[in-house]
Amino acid sequence: MKRLIFVFFAILFTFSAYADGWRKEEMEVKVFLKNQVDYETLHKLRLNGDIGNGYAVLYLIPSE
């Protein structure tokens, strides 16, 4: 019974590792923003990520 539970959690962990939403070759990039023009430019690009106070954390693939 313990072995069955272990196998179940091992399979669950494996599937959850692949289901986290990352695209192939995607990376997390932190970009520092110096002025309002940087904010506006980044907003116009419509990239996936979060914009904070003075920086942005983006999730990009090499072609982006």
KESE-664828 format. One record per residue: residue in three letters; x, y, z of N, C-alpha, C in turn. Coordinates in steps of 0.02 Angstrom, whole numbers, plus 50000, padded with zeros to 5 digits. Layout:
# residues N
+------+-------+-------+-------+-------+-------+-------+-------+-------+-------+
| rest |   n_x |   n_y |   n_z |  ca_x |  ca_y |  ca_z |   c_x |   c_y |   c_z |
+------+-------+-------+-------+-------+-------+-------+-------+-------+-------+
|  ala |     X |     Y |     Z |     X |     Y |     Z |     X |     Y |     Z |
...
+------+-------+-------+-------+-------+-------+-------+-------+-------+-------+
# end
This chain:
# residues 64
+------+-------+-------+-------+-------+-------+-------+-------+-------+-------+
| rest |   n_x |   n_y |   n_z |  ca_x |  ca_y |  ca_z |   c_x |   c_y |   c_z |
+------+-------+-------+-------+-------+-------+-------+-------+-------+-------+
|  met | 50040 | 49941 | 50000 | 50000 | 50000 | 50000 | 50043 | 50063 | 50000 |
|  lys | 50097 | 50063 | 50040 | 50142 | 50120 | 50041 | 50174 | 50132 | 49973 |
|  arg | 50190 | 50077 | 49940 | 50221 | 50082 | 49874 | 50172 | 50114 | 49824 |
|  leu | 50109 | 50095 | 49828 | 50058 | 50122 | 49783 | 50050 | 50198 | 49794 |
|  ile | 50050 | 50218 | 49856 | 50044 | 50290 | 49872 | 50106 | 50327 | 49846 |
|  phe | 50164 | 50298 | 49855 | 50226 | 50329 | 49830 | 50224 | 50337 | 49755 |
|  val | 50203 | 50285 | 49720 | 50199 | 50288 | 49647 | 50149 | 50341 | 49625 |
|  phe | 50092 | 50345 | 49659 | 50042 | 50395 | 49643 | 50071 | 50466 | 49649 |
|  phe | 50105 | 50480 | 49704 | 50133 | 50547 | 49713 | 50191 | 50560 | 49665 |
|  ala | 50229 | 50510 | 49647 | 50282 | 50519 | 49598 | 50253 | 50537 | 49530 |
|  ile | 50200 | 50504 | 49510 | 50167 | 50520 | 49446 | 50136 | 50590 | 49450 |
|  leu | 50104 | 50606 | 49504 | 50073 | 50672 | 49513 | 50126 | 50727 | 49509 |
|  phe | 50183 | 50717 | 49542 | 50237 | 50766 | 49540 | 50264 | 50775 | 49469 |
|  thr | 50272 | 50720 | 49433 | 50297 | 50723 | 49365 | 50251 | 50763 | 49320 |
|  phe | 50187 | 50751 | 49324 | 50139 | 50788 | 49283 | 50135 | 50861 | 49303 |
|  ser | 50139 | 50876 | 49367 | 50136 | 50945 | 49388 | 50198 | 50984 | 49367 |
|  ala | 50254 | 50951 | 49361 | 50315 | 50985 | 49338 | 50310 | 51006 | 49265 |
|  tyr | 50273 | 50970 | 49225 | 50264 | 50986 | 49155 | 50204 | 51031 | 49142 |
|  ala | 50161 | 51040 | 49191 | 50100 | 51078 | 49181 | 50104 | 51149 | 49210 |
|  asp | 50164 | 51175 | 49220 | 50169 | 51240 | 49253 | 50161 | 51299 | 49205 |
|  gly | 50149 | 51288 | 49141 | 50134 | 51342 | 49095 | 50192 | 51371 | 49058 |
|  trp | 50251 | 51348 | 49069 | 50309 | 51376 | 49035 | 50310 | 51352 | 48963 |
|  arg | 50329 | 51397 | 48919 | 50337 | 51380 | 48848 | 50407 | 51352 | 48838 |
|  lys | 50417 | 51318 | 48783 | 50483 | 51289 | 48769 | 50535 | 51345 | 48764 |
|  glu | 50590 | 51339 | 48799 | 50646 | 51386 | 48802 | 50627 | 51452 | 48835 |
|  glu | 50572 | 51455 | 48872 | 50552 | 51517 | 48905 | 50598 | 51531 | 48964 |
|  met | 50612 | 51595 | 48976 | 50655 | 51615 | 49031 | 50626 | 51676 | 49066 |
|  glu | 50644 | 51684 | 49128 | 50622 | 51742 | 49166 | 50676 | 51795 | 49161 |
|  val | 50656 | 51856 | 49142 | 50704 | 51911 | 49132 | 50681 | 51971 | 49173 |
|  lys | 50728 | 52001 | 49209 | 50713 | 52061 | 49247 | 50743 | 52121 | 49210 |
|  val | 50700 | 52170 | 49195 | 50721 | 52229 | 49157 | 50711 | 52290 | 49202 |
|  phe | 50763 | 52331 | 49208 | 50758 | 52391 | 49248 | 50735 | 52449 | 49204 |
|  leu | 50686 | 52486 | 49228 | 50655 | 52541 | 49191 | 50677 | 52607 | 49221 |
|  lys | 50703 | 52652 | 49179 | 50731 | 52715 | 49205 | 50682 | 52774 | 49201 |
|  asn | 50637 | 52773 | 49152 | 50593 | 52830 | 49145 | 50525 | 52808 | 49116 |
|  gln | 50481 | 52857 | 49106 | 50414 | 52843 | 49082 | 50414 | 52814 | 49011 |
|  val | 50462 | 52835 | 48971 | 50467 | 52809 | 48902 | 50480 | 52734 | 48903 |
|  asp | 50521 | 52710 | 48949 | 50534 | 52639 | 48956 | 50470 | 52601 | 48973 |
|  tyr | 50430 | 52628 | 49019 | 50366 | 52597 | 49037 | 50319 | 52593 | 48977 |
|  glu | 50314 | 52649 | 48941 | 50269 | 52651 | 48883 | 50290 | 52602 | 48828 |
|  thr | 50355 | 52600 | 48815 | 50381 | 52554 | 48764 | 50367 | 52482 | 48783 |
|  leu | 50379 | 52465 | 48845 | 50368 | 52397 | 48869 | 50293 | 52379 | 48865 |
|  his | 50251 | 52427 | 48882 | 50179 | 52415 | 48880 | 50156 | 52403 | 48808 |
|  lys | 50183 | 52440 | 48760 | 50164 | 52432 | 48690 | 50185 | 52364 | 48661 |
|  leu | 50239 | 52335 | 48688 | 50262 | 52270 | 48664 | 50216 | 52213 | 48684 |
|  arg | 50175 | 52225 | 48736 | 50125 | 52176 | 48759 | 50157 | 52107 | 48773 |
|  leu | 50211 | 52108 | 48811 | 50245 | 52046 | 48829 | 50215 | 52018 | 48893 |
|  asn | 50225 | 51953 | 48904 | 50199 | 51919 | 48962 | 50244 | 51934 | 49022 |
|  gly | 50216 | 51963 | 49074 | 50255 | 51978 | 49133 | 50221 | 52027 | 49179 |
|  asp | 50259 | 52050 | 49228 | 50233 | 52097 | 49279 | 50278 | 52158 | 49280 |
|  ile | 50246 | 52217 | 49283 | 50284 | 52279 | 49287 | 50278 | 52305 | 49359 |
|  gly | 50336 | 52317 | 49389 | 50337 | 52343 | 49457 | 50362 | 52414 | 49458 |
|  asn | 50384 | 52437 | 49516 | 50408 | 52505 | 49525 | 50483 | 52507 | 49508 |
|  gly | 50500 | 52527 | 49447 | 50569 | 52532 | 49427 | 50596 | 52471 | 49391 |
|  tyr | 50556 | 52420 | 49385 | 50579 | 52359 | 49349 | 50519 | 52320 | 49323 |
|  ala | 50533 | 52273 | 49279 | 50482 | 52227 | 49254 | 50512 | 52157 | 49253 |
|  val | 50471 | 52108 | 49270 | 50490 | 52038 | 49267 | 50451 | 52009 | 49209 |
|  leu | 50486 | 51987 | 49157 | 50455 | 51962 | 49096 | 50471 | 51889 | 49086 |
|  tyr | 50426 | 51855 | 49052 | 50435 | 51785 | 49035 | 50439 | 51780 | 48959 |
|  leu | 50499 | 51771 | 48934 | 50512 | 51777 | 48862 | 50543 | 51713 | 48834 |
|  ile | 50532 | 51704 | 48769 | 50569 | 51653 | 48731 | 50620 | 51691 | 48688 |
|  pro | 50672 | 51658 | 48663 | 50725 | 51693 | 48627 | 50701 | 51737 | 48569 |
|  ser | 50648 | 51718 | 48534 | 50625 | 51759 | 48478 | 50594 | 51825 | 48500 |
|  glu | 50572 | 51829 | 48563 | 50543 | 51891 | 48587 | 50597 | 51939 | 48609 |
+------+-------+-------+-------+-------+-------+-------+-------+-------+-------+
# end
